[in-house]
C-alpha cells in the first residue's frame, strides 16, 4: 500500500502568488529519517526554489498544507495538518508487524497474526522485551 500525501504552501514573492506543491512518498521519507522541518527543503528542490534565496525564506515562513492522503496517512491527516509523530509511530509498528508476520509464517505456518487471538500482542510484547 502506498503511503503518501500532497504537500503544498502558499506565499507571495515579488508580488506573485506562489503555490509550490509535491507528492510526498511517506514510506521513503520516514525510511530516510525525514522530519517535518526537512520537508521545506524537499518542497523547494522539487519546485526549483533556491535554498539560499529570499523566496525560500518566504516559503519557510508559511505553514505546510497536507492533503490528498493515501494509505496510512489517511488516519493522520486532517484539515491540512499531518500528525507526523502519530504517523511515524504507526508506520514503525506496521513495519514491525510485517517482520513479525514473516517470522510467524516461517516458524509457525501462520499466515495471519489475527488468526490466533492474542498472538500479535504476545509477539509484540516479546519483541519489546528483547530491546530491554
C-alpha positions in Angstrom: 0.0 0.0 0.0 1.3 3.4 -0.9 1.5 5.9 2.0 1.7 9.4 0.6 0.3 12.9 0.9 0.3 16.1 -1.2 2.3 18.9 0.4 1.9 22.5 -0.6 2.4 26.0 0.7 1.1 29.4 -0.5 3.0 32.6 -0.2 3.6 35.8 -2.0 7.0 36.7 -3.5 7.8 39.8 -5.6 4.1 40.5 -6.0 3.3 37.0 -7.3 1.3 34.3 -5.5 3.3 31.1 -5.5 1.9 27.7 -4.6 4.7 25.1 -4.7 3.4 21.5 -4.3 4.6 17.9 -4.5 3.5 14.4 -3.8 5.5 13.0 -0.8 6.1 9.3 -0.5 5.8 8.9 3.3 7.4 5.5 3.3 10.5 6.9 1.7 10.5 10.0 3.8 10.2 8.0 7.1 12.8 5.5 5.9 15.2 8.3 5.4 14.5 9.8 8.8 12.9 12.9 7.4 11.4 15.4 9.8 8.6 17.8 9.1 11.1 20.7 9.0 13.1 19.0 6.3 10.1 18.8 4.0 10.5 22.5 3.3 13.9 21.8 1.6 12.4 19.0 -0.4 9.4 21.1 -1.5 11.8 23.9 -2.6 14.0 21.5 -4.5 11.1 19.9 -6.4 9.8 23.4 -7.3 13.1 24.9 -8.3 13.4 27.2 -5.4 17.0 28.1 -4.4 17.6 27.1 -0.7 19.7 30.3 -0.3 17.1 32.8 -1.6 14.7 35.1 0.0 12.0 33.1 -1.9 13.0 30.1 0.2 12.8 32.2 3.4 9.2 33.2 2.5 8.3 29.6 1.9 9.7 28.6 5.3 7.6 31.3 6.9 4.3 29.6 5.7 2.7 26.5 7.2 2.8 23.4 5.0 -0.6 22.1 3.9 -1.1 18.3 3.8 -4.0 16.9 1.8 -5.0 14.1 -0.6 -3.6 11.4 1.8 -3.3 7.8 0.7 -2.7 4.7 2.8 -1.8 5.1 6.4 -1.7 8.9 6.0 -5.5 9.0 5.8 -5.7 8.4 9.6 -3.3 11.1 10.4 -4.2 14.0 8.0 -7.0 16.4 9.0 -7.8 20.0 7.9 -4.5 20.4 6.1 -2.4 19.1 9.0 -0.4 15.9 9.3 0.2 14.3 12.7 3.8 13.4 11.9 4.6 11.7 15.2 1.4 9.7 15.2 2.1 8.6 11.6 5.7 7.8 12.3 4.7 5.6 15.3 2.0 3.8 13.3 4.4 3.3 10.4 7.1 1.8 12.6 4.5 -0.5 14.2 3.3 -1.7 10.8 6.9 -2.4 9.7 7.5 -4.3 12.9 4.3 -6.3 12.4 5.3 -7.2 8.8 8.6 -8.6 10.1 7.0 -10.4 12.9 4.4 -11.8 10.5 7.2 -13.2 8.3 8.7 -14.9 11.3 5.4 -16.4 12.3 4.8 -17.7 8.8 8.3 -19.2 8.6 8.4 -20.9 12.0 4.7 -21.5 12.8 3.0 -21.6 9.4 0.7 -18.8 10.4 -0.3 -16.5 7.5 -2.3 -14.0 9.5 -1.4 -13.0 13.1 -5.0 -12.2 13.7 -6.0 -15.8 13.2 -4.9 -16.6 16.8 -6.4 -14.3 19.4 -3.6 -12.6 21.4 -0.8 -13.8 19.2 0.0 -10.4 17.7 0.0 -8.7 21.1 2.2 -11.5 22.6 4.8 -11.3 19.9 4.9 -7.5 20.2 5.4 -7.8 23.9 8.2 -10.4 23.4 9.8 -8.1 20.9 9.7 -5.1 23.3 11.4 -7.3 26.0 14.2 -8.2 23.6 15.1 -4.5 23.3 15.5 -4.0 27.0 
